[in-house]
C-alpha cells in the first residue's frame, strides 16, 4: 500500500496562491464566527489538490445568521456551490451563555437555530456543510467534566449527537465531522489545545 501523507498547511496555502480559483465558477462559501483566513487558504488549496478550480468566498466575520437568513444577502447573490459553516468553541460558549441568560435550554435552542439555517439553505437549493464541535483529546470518557450536564464538555458532546439527529431530519444539512477527521489523521497533528480557545 502506498504511503499517504496529508499536505501541510503551507503546501495548501502555496497551492491556493499559485492557482487562484476561476471567477466564472460557482464559489464555495465559507461562513465563520472566527477569523476564516487560515481555513479559507487550506480549503482553496484542498480544492486545487482535487483538481477543482472553484474560488472560495468568505463572508464577513460572524455573519452566519445574516447571510443565511436574509433573502437578499451577498451569499445568495453568489449562488455558491456549497456553503460551509464553521462555528468554533468560543462562539458556541457565547451562545450557551446567552441561552442561560434567557433561561432557555441550550440544546433545544441550538436545534431550533440550526433548523432555521438549514431550511434557509434548502429554500435556495443549497447544501449546508456544518462543522461539528471539536472534542479536545485531553477530555476522555470518564473525565469529571464530561459527566456534568452543565459543563461545556458534556454540552458539546451532546450537541454533536444532536447534529446527527438534525441531519436526518433536515435535507440540506450535512455534517463535516471534525472528530472523525481527527481520529483518521491524528489529533496531535491538526490541533494545538493552547490555540483552540
Backbone as CSV, one residue per row, in Angstrom:
resi,resn,N_x,N_y,N_z,CA_x,CA_y,CA_z,C_x,C_y,C_z
1,UNK,0.848,-1.171,0.000,0.000,0.000,0.000,0.897,1.240,0.000
2,UNK,0.582,2.197,-0.837,1.378,3.427,-0.917,1.176,4.258,0.343
3,UNK,2.238,4.922,0.750,2.130,5.819,1.897,1.416,7.091,1.470
4,UNK,0.440,7.485,2.278,-0.281,8.726,2.016,0.136,9.728,3.073
5,UNK,0.415,10.930,2.666,0.699,11.969,3.656,-0.201,13.165,3.381
6,UNK,-0.705,13.718,4.444,-1.560,14.885,4.337,-0.697,16.085,3.967
7,UNK,-1.157,16.932,3.054,-0.386,18.136,2.754,-0.376,19.063,3.969
8,UNK,0.716,19.750,4.151,0.800,20.693,5.262,-0.002,21.947,4.923
9,UNK,-0.258,22.742,5.929,-0.977,23.991,5.697,-0.196,24.868,4.713
10,UNK,1.119,24.945,4.887,1.926,25.774,3.983,1.834,25.285,2.535
11,UNK,1.802,23.974,2.339,1.663,23.437,0.986,0.312,23.815,0.387
12,UNK,-0.744,23.716,1.197,-2.077,24.078,0.719,-2.165,25.572,0.405
13,UNK,-1.567,26.368,1.265,-1.586,27.821,1.069,-0.862,28.191,-0.232
14,UNK,0.302,27.579,-0.461,1.058,27.852,-1.698,0.268,27.419,-2.931
15,UNK,-0.388,26.279,-2.828,-1.197,25.775,-3.947,-2.332,26.751,-4.260
16,UNK,-2.982,27.264,-3.208,-4.084,28.212,-3.390,-3.583,29.514,-4.017
17,UNK,-2.409,29.972,-3.581,-1.862,31.213,-4.127,-1.393,31.042,-5.568
18,UNK,-0.845,29.882,-5.874,-0.323,29.636,-7.224,-1.443,29.422,-8.237
19,UNK,-2.570,28.872,-7.773,-3.683,28.579,-8.678,-4.974,29.190,-8.128
20,UNK,-5.178,30.484,-8.335,-6.418,31.086,-7.826,-7.636,30.482,-8.510
21,UNK,-8.762,30.519,-7.821,-9.993,29.965,-8.381,-10.467,30.756,-9.591
22,UNK,-11.204,30.087,-10.447,-11.740,30.735,-11.652,-13.047,31.435,-11.300
23,UNK,-13.078,32.732,-11.536,-14.212,33.549,-11.097,-15.527,33.181,-11.781
24,UNK,-15.464,32.535,-12.936,-16.718,32.181,-13.622,-17.391,30.956,-13.008
25,UNK,-16.688,30.236,-12.138,-17.258,29.062,-11.476,-17.963,29.468,-10.183
26,UNK,-18.967,28.689,-9.811,-19.668,28.942,-8.544,-18.685,28.769,-7.390
27,UNK,-18.684,29.707,-6.448,-17.732,29.601,-5.338,-18.181,28.596,-4.278
28,UNK,-17.239,28.200,-3.462,-17.530,27.500,-2.219,-17.594,28.598,-1.163
29,UNK,-18.719,28.722,-0.474,-18.902,29.795,0.505,-18.480,29.310,1.885
30,UNK,-17.826,30.182,2.617,-17.372,29.868,3.970,-17.911,30.925,4.919
31,UNK,-18.721,30.490,5.869,-19.261,31.363,6.907,-18.649,30.936,8.232
32,UNK,-18.161,31.910,9.004,-17.452,31.557,10.230,-17.693,32.598,11.313
33,UNK,-17.650,32.146,12.561,-17.764,33.074,13.681,-16.396,33.475,14.223
34,UNK,-15.344,33.035,13.554,-13.983,33.432,13.918,-13.209,33.688,12.623
35,UNK,-12.043,34.266,12.749,-11.266,34.655,11.561,-11.073,33.452,10.631
36,UNK,-11.569,33.545,9.385,-11.569,32.387,8.494,-10.378,32.292,7.535
37,UNK,-9.403,33.199,7.630,-8.350,33.250,6.612,-7.593,31.937,6.478
38,UNK,-7.177,31.346,7.579,-6.412,30.101,7.512,-7.255,28.971,6.925
39,UNK,-8.493,28.872,7.394,-9.382,27.826,6.885,-9.667,28.038,5.398
40,UNK,-9.866,29.295,4.982,-10.122,29.587,3.572,-8.922,29.209,2.705
41,UNK,-7.709,29.482,3.186,-6.498,29.109,2.432,-6.373,27.597,2.303
42,UNK,-6.586,26.897,3.407,-6.485,25.434,3.385,-7.575,24.834,2.492
43,UNK,-8.770,25.406,2.544,-9.874,24.926,1.710,-9.558,25.147,0.230
44,UNK,-9.074,26.326,-0.117,-8.745,26.613,-1.521,-7.637,25.681,-2.010
45,UNK,-6.607,25.460,-1.192,-5.537,24.541,-1.577,-6.033,23.119,-1.730
46,UNK,-6.937,22.704,-0.867,-7.508,21.354,-0.953,-8.333,21.192,-2.227
47,UNK,-9.096,22.225,-2.570,-9.864,22.172,-3.824,-8.929,22.019,-5.020
48,UNK,-7.831,22.763,-5.025,-6.869,22.665,-6.136,-6.244,21.272,-6.190
49,UNK,-5.937,20.701,-5.028,-5.388,19.335,-4.994,-6.360,18.324,-5.594
50,UNK,-7.647,18.605,-5.476,-8.669,17.720,-6.042,-8.957,18.035,-7.503
51,UNK,-8.266,19.042,-8.039,-8.472,19.426,-9.433,-9.683,20.318,-9.644
52,UNK,-10.173,20.937,-8.580,-11.336,21.817,-8.654,-10.878,23.277,-8.609
53,UNK,-11.348,24.079,-9.531,-10.927,25.475,-9.632,-11.941,26.456,-9.058
54,UNK,-12.864,25.975,-8.240,-13.867,26.862,-7.651,-13.192,27.821,-6.673
55,UNK,-13.546,29.113,-6.746,-12.990,30.048,-5.761,-13.653,29.839,-4.399
56,UNK,-13.011,30.335,-3.356,-13.583,30.300,-2.011,-13.999,31.722,-1.661
57,UNK,-15.283,31.881,-1.342,-15.788,33.183,-0.914,-16.019,33.128,0.587
58,UNK,-15.466,34.088,1.308,-15.679,34.140,2.756,-16.575,35.324,3.085
59,UNK,-17.578,35.062,3.888,-18.480,36.117,4.343,-17.768,36.957,5.391
60,UNK,-18.237,38.175,5.618,-17.677,38.954,6.726,-17.783,38.167,8.038
61,UNK,-16.848,38.405,8.905,-16.747,37.688,10.176,-18.056,37.732,10.963
62,UNK,-18.447,36.575,11.484,-19.598,36.429,12.383,-20.904,36.910,11.755
63,UNK,-21.108,36.561,10.493,-22.331,36.954,9.777,-23.122,35.727,9.329
64,UNK,-23.089,34.683,10.116,-23.725,33.429,9.714,-25.233,33.602,9.550
65,UNK,-25.897,34.089,10.596,-27.350,34.273,10.515,-27.716,35.309,9.454
66,UNK,-26.978,36.417,9.420,-27.300,37.478,8.466,-27.219,36.960,7.029
67,UNK,-26.184,36.179,6.735,-26.006,35.694,5.372,-27.035,34.624,5.006
68,UNK,-27.321,33.722,5.929,-28.237,32.615,5.614,-29.707,33.003,5.691
69,UNK,-30.059,33.877,6.622,-31.473,34.163,6.847,-32.007,35.357,6.065
70,UNK,-31.133,36.206,5.557,-31.586,37.354,4.775,-31.742,36.945,3.312
71,UNK,-32.918,37.128,2.740,-33.127,36.690,1.348,-32.302,37.487,0.333
72,UNK,-31.811,38.665,0.721,-31.037,39.497,-0.191,-29.562,39.562,0.177
73,UNK,-29.066,38.568,0.877,-27.676,38.600,1.338,-26.699,38.360,0.185
74,UNK,-25.468,38.727,0.441,-24.404,38.512,-0.545,-24.221,37.024,-0.836
75,UNK,-24.427,36.181,0.177,-24.305,34.735,-0.009,-25.215,34.246,-1.132
76,UNK,-26.478,34.666,-1.106,-27.430,34.170,-2.099,-27.157,34.781,-3.473
77,UNK,-26.582,35.973,-3.507,-26.188,36.570,-4.787,-25.054,35.777,-5.437
78,UNK,-24.186,35.176,-4.616,-23.027,34.428,-5.130,-23.414,33.104,-5.774
79,UNK,-24.587,32.569,-5.401,-25.028,31.265,-5.909,-23.929,30.215,-5.729
80,UNK,-23.522,30.037,-4.493,-22.411,29.149,-4.160,-22.729,27.695,-4.477
81,UNK,-21.678,26.951,-4.739,-21.771,25.515,-4.979,-22.236,24.810,-3.706
82,UNK,-21.656,25.214,-2.590,-21.991,24.678,-1.266,-21.600,25.738,-0.240
83,UNK,-22.258,25.726,0.902,-21.951,26.667,1.971,-21.433,25.885,3.167
84,UNK,-20.242,26.241,3.612,-19.620,25.612,4.781,-19.767,26.563,5.960
85,UNK,-20.231,26.039,7.090,-20.375,26.843,8.300,-19.424,26.292,9.357
86,UNK,-18.518,27.161,9.800,-17.575,26.811,10.874,-17.880,27.706,12.059
87,UNK,-18.340,27.096,13.151,-18.549,27.813,14.406,-17.696,27.135,15.461
88,UNK,-16.724,27.851,15.960,-15.779,27.287,16.918,-16.284,27.304,18.348
89,UNK,-15.447,26.804,19.235,-15.778,26.724,20.655,-16.141,28.050,21.297
90,UNK,-15.381,29.133,21.045,-15.729,30.415,21.683,-17.126,30.915,21.311
91,UNK,-17.509,30.797,20.046,-18.853,31.210,19.640,-19.924,30.335,20.265
92,UNK,-19.643,29.043,20.340,-20.577,28.112,20.962,-20.758,28.462,22.433
93,UNK,-19.663,28.785,23.117,-19.749,29.195,24.532,-20.573,30.471,24.687
94,UNK,-20.387,31.426,23.777,-21.166,32.674,23.842,-22.656,32.384,23.724
95,UNK,-23.015,31.517,22.785,-24.440,31.186,22.625,-24.975,30.457,23.851
96,UNK,-24.177,29.585,24.438,-24.625,28.882,25.646,-24.892,29.870,26.773
97,UNK,-23.992,30.859,26.936,-24.202,31.884,27.973,-25.468,32.697,27.686
98,UNK,-25.672,33.042,26.423,-26.860,33.812,26.046,-28.124,33.033,26.361
99,UNK,-28.161,31.753,26.021,-29.334,30.924,26.329,-29.565,30.867,27.837
100,UNK,-28.485,30.782,28.595,-28.604,30.732,30.052,-29.216,32.036,30.570
101,UNK,-28.748,33.170,30.031,-29.288,34.474,30.448,-30.771,34.588,30.091
102,UNK,-31.179,33.951,29.013,-32.572,33.986,28.569,-33.420,32.881,29.194
103,UNK,-32.823,32.102,30.093,-33.499,30.970,30.736,-34.057,29.985,29.713
104,UNK,-33.246,29.702,28.683,-33.630,28.734,27.653,-32.724,27.523,27.751
105,UNK,-33.272,26.344,27.456,-32.452,25.137,27.380,-31.571,25.239,26.139
106,UNK,-30.273,25.037,26.311,-29.311,25.287,25.240,-29.510,24.385,24.025
107,UNK,-29.624,23.091,24.228,-29.688,22.185,23.082,-30.951,22.361,22.241
108,UNK,-32.143,22.477,22.842,-33.313,22.751,22.001,-33.206,24.102,21.274
109,UNK,-32.614,25.096,21.938,-32.444,26.407,21.297,-31.484,26.310,20.115
110,UNK,-30.399,25.557,20.260,-29.452,25.369,19.148,-30.094,24.573,18.023
111,UNK,-30.901,23.590,18.375,-31.596,22.804,17.347,-32.531,23.696,16.538
112,UNK,-33.256,24.559,17.214,-34.166,25.496,16.547,-33.381,26.434,15.617
113,UNK,-32.258,26.927,16.096,-31.418,27.830,15.301,-30.888,27.127,14.046
114,UNK,-30.370,25.913,14.211,-29.807,25.188,13.077,-30.879,24.764,12.068
115,UNK,-32.064,24.447,12.552,-33.163,24.137,11.631,-33.469,25.339,10.752
116,UNK,-33.497,26.528,11.362,-33.786,27.743,10.591,-32.699,27.979,9.542
117,UNK,-31.429,27.786,9.915,-30.329,27.981,8.967,-30.400,26.962,7.834
118,UNK,-30.672,25.720,8.191,-30.747,24.648,7.198,-31.920,24.865,6.244
119,UNK,-33.052,25.257,6.787,-34.231,25.468,5.946,-34.033,26.660,5.008
120,UNK,-33.305,27.685,5.467,-32.988,28.818,4.581,-32.116,28.338,3.427
121,UNK,-31.132,27.494,3.719,-30.274,26.956,2.660,-31.099,26.121,1.681
122,UNK,-31.994,25.301,2.211,-32.827,24.446,1.350,-33.717,25.280,0.425
123,UNK,-34.250,26.374,0.944,-35.105,27.246,0.125,-34.346,27.821,-1.073
124,UNK,-33.015,27.944,-0.923,-32.188,28.469,-2.008,-31.509,27.352,-2.805
125,UNK,-31.932,26.120,-2.585,-31.364,24.996,-3.319,-29.922,24.707,-2.935
126,UNK,-29.552,25.035,-1.716,-28.174,24.884,-1.240,-28.045,23.711,-0.279
127,UNK,-26.836,23.211,-0.166,-26.486,22.295,0.922,-25.656,23.077,1.923
128,UNK,-25.881,22.787,3.169,-25.173,23.445,4.257,-24.259,22.408,4.903
129,UNK,-22.965,22.591,4.768,-21.988,21.679,5.366,-21.559,22.299,6.685
130,UNK,-22.038,21.721,7.785,-21.830,22.295,9.118,-20.758,21.499,9.859
131,UNK,-19.765,22.196,10.371,-18.679,21.548,11.127,-19.117,21.357,12.572
132,UNK,-18.982,20.131,13.067,-19.365,19.889,14.454,-18.326,20.457,15.413
133,UNK,-18.615,20.376,16.715,-17.696,20.906,17.728,-16.534,19.940,17.940
134,UNK,-15.337,20.493,17.973,-14.144,19.683,18.211,-14.147,19.223,19.663
135,UNK,-13.922,17.938,19.851,-13.815,17.388,21.202,-12.333,17.195,21.497
136,UNK,-11.811,18.038,22.357,-10.380,18.050,22.655,-9.975,16.713,23.278
137,UNK,-8.850,16.169,22.833,-8.434,14.809,23.208,-8.090,14.660,24.681
138,UNK,-7.805,15.744,25.385,-7.444,15.579,26.796,-8.673,15.453,27.693
139,UNK,-9.845,15.401,27.106,-11.077,15.233,27.877,-11.678,13.885,27.536
140,UNK,-11.105,12.851,28.072,-11.505,11.492,27.717,-12.744,11.063,28.483
141,UNK,-13.381,10.011,28.014,-14.551,9.467,28.690,-14.199,9.159,30.135
142,UNK,-15.088,9.484,31.017,-14.850,9.267,32.439,-14.314,10.503,33.139
143,UNK,-13.849,11.489,32.377,-13.385,12.734,32.960,-14.569,13.411,33.635
144,UNK,-14.340,14.028,34.786,-15.425,14.585,35.591,-16.280,15.566,34.797
145,UNK,-15.656,16.468,34.021,-16.441,17.485,33.310,-17.340,16.864,32.242
146,UNK,-16.957,15.695,31.721,-17.789,15.014,30.743,-19.015,14.366,31.343
147,UNK,-19.089,14.332,32.673,-20.231,13.726,33.361,-21.189,14.769,33.934
148,UNK,-20.819,16.038,33.830,-21.649,17.108,34.385,-22.489,17.747,33.272
149,UNK,-23.806,17.598,33.300,-24.648,18.129,32.226,-24.515,19.636,32.004
150,UNK,-24.024,20.365,32.993,-23.868,21.809,32.830,-22.488,22.195,32.293
151,UNK,-21.594,21.227,32.114,-20.239,21.550,31.656,-20.197,21.748,30.149
152,UNK,-19.188,22.470,29.695,-19.005,22.684,28.260,-18.707,21.361,27.557
153,UNK,-17.887,20.508,28.170,-17.559,19.210,27.564,-18.806,18.386,27.303
154,UNK,-19.638,18.269,28.317,-20.862,17.472,28.199,-21.770,18.069,27.121
155,UNK,-21.947,19.390,27.184,-22.852,20.065,26.244,-22.351,19.951,24.810
156,UNK,-21.033,20.086,24.605,-20.521,19.998,23.232,-20.653,18.578,22.685
157,UNK,-20.467,17.565,23.524,-20.671,16.185,23.070,-22.154,15.933,22.751
158,UNK,-23.027,16.427,23.619,-24.464,16.277,23.387,-24.882,17.033,22.123
159,UNK,-24.275,18.193,21.883,-24.572,18.966,20.679,-24.162,18.194,19.427
160,UNK,-23.009,17.542,19.465,-22.566,16.764,18.304,-23.534,15.630,17.984
161,UNK,-24.069,14.990,19.015,-25.072,13.936,18.800,-26.350,14.551,18.221
162,UNK,-26.742,15.702,18.746,-27.916,16.405,18.244,-27.775,16.724,16.753
163,UNK,-26.572,17.103,16.335,-26.337,17.417,14.925,-26.678,16.242,14.014
164,UNK,-26.265,15.040,14.424,-26.555,13.855,13.601,-28.056,13.626,13.489
165,UNK,-28.782,13.852,14.584,-30.239,13.710,14.546,-30.861,14.752,13.620
166,UNK,-30.366,15.985,13.703,-30.886,17.043,12.837,-30.613,16.754,11.369
167,UNK,-29.440,16.225,11.073,-29.074,15.925,9.691,-29.994,14.869,9.080
168,UNK,-30.554,13.988,9.906,-31.533,13.009,9.405,-32.828,13.694,9.001
169,UNK,-33.196,14.757,9.747,-34.470,15.444,9.511,-34.372,16.519,8.436
170,UNK,-33.252,17.229,8.404,-33.106,18.381,7.515,-32.333,17.973,6.262
171,UNK,-32.999,18.042,5.107,-32.382,17.578,3.857,-31.134,18.361,3.478
172,UNK,-31.102,19.660,3.774,-29.982,20.499,3.338,-28.779,20.411,4.264
173,UNK,-28.950,19.855,5.459,-27.883,19.851,6.468,-26.995,18.616,6.337
174,UNK,-25.729,18.853,6.107,-24.710,17.802,6.072,-23.700,18.101,7.172
175,UNK,-23.142,17.068,7.779,-22.189,17.265,8.871,-20.777,16.987,8.384
176,UNK,-19.896,17.935,8.642,-18.466,17.720,8.430,-17.911,17.329,9.787
177,UNK,-17.631,16.054,9.963,-17.273,15.507,11.269,-15.791,15.717,11.558
178,UNK,-15.501,16.800,12.263,-14.115,17.121,12.597,-13.486,16.067,13.501
179,UNK,-14.292,15.441,14.351,-13.746,14.431,15.258,-13.366,13.155,14.517
180,UNK,-14.129,12.793,13.492,-13.753,11.630,12.677,-12.473,11.936,11.902
181,UNK,-12.356,13.167,11.401,-11.138,13.569,10.707,-9.942,13.515,11.656
182,UNK,-10.158,13.960,12.892,-9.076,13.923,13.878,-8.637,12.492,14.158
183,UNK,-9.610,11.591,14.267,-9.277,10.185,14.511,-8.521,9.588,13.330
184,UNK,-8.916,9.976,12.121,-8.269,9.467,10.930,-6.855,10.018,10.775
185,UNK,-6.713,11.299,10.996,-5.446,11.982,10.734,-4.526,12.003,11.948
186,UNK,-5.097,11.951,13.094,-4.295,12.048,14.307,-4.483,13.412,14.935
187,UNK,-5.112,13.421,16.063,-5.454,14.667,16.743,-4.237,15.563,16.946
188,UNK,-3.124,14.991,17.305,-1.963,15.816,17.646,-1.377,16.535,16.433
189,UNK,-1.728,16.102,15.236,-1.174,16.733,14.041,-1.987,17.917,13.558
190,UNK,-3.195,18.078,14.059,-4.003,19.152,13.492,-4.555,20.129,14.501
191,UNK,-4.413,19.903,15.796,-4.914,20.881,16.746,-3.900,21.069,17.862
192,UNK,-3.758,22.304,18.253,-2.959,22.648,19.423,-3.930,23.182,20.460
193,UNK,-4.186,22.445,21.554,-5.190,22.886,22.515,-4.963,24.313,23.002
194,UNK,-3.728,24.750,23.070,-3.451,26.109,23.531,-4.021,27.153,22.578
195,UNK,-4.207,26.790,21.307,-4.727,27.728,20.323,-6.218,27.558,20.077
196,UNK,-6.836,26.557,20.696,-8.226,26.232,20.410,-9.187,27.227,21.050
197,UNK,-8.727,27.994,22.017,-9.655,28.914,22.717,-9.139,30.323,22.686
